[in-house]
C-alpha cells in the first residue's frame, strides 16, 4: 500500500508542477492525466505554491565554527 501511495504522491506532484508552470490550462492537464476536473488540481496547485517557500527556509550547509567555544579550529593555529 505504501508503494501505491508514493506513486500517487509523485504523480500528484508532477501534475501540481505542471499547473504551477501554467504552460497548459488546468482542463488540459486533467484531460492529459485522466483525472477529474479542476476540483483536484487547483487545490494541489495552491498547496504546492504555498509550501514551496518552506522548502527553501531553514539553515543549510555546514555549521559555522565558533572560535570561542572550539579554540582547536581557530584560524592561524594550523601547524
Residue pairs with C-beta under 8 A, 6 or more apart in sequence:
11 33
12 44
13 48
15 29
15 33
15 35
15 41
15 44
16 41
16 44
16 45
16 47
16 48
17 48
18 24
18 29
19 26
19 29
19 41
19 42
19 44
19 45
19 48
20 45
20 48
20 49
24 32
26 37
26 38
26 41
26 42
26 45
27 37
27 38
29 41
30 36
30 37
30 38
30 40
30 41
35 41
65 73
67 73
67 74
67 75
71 77
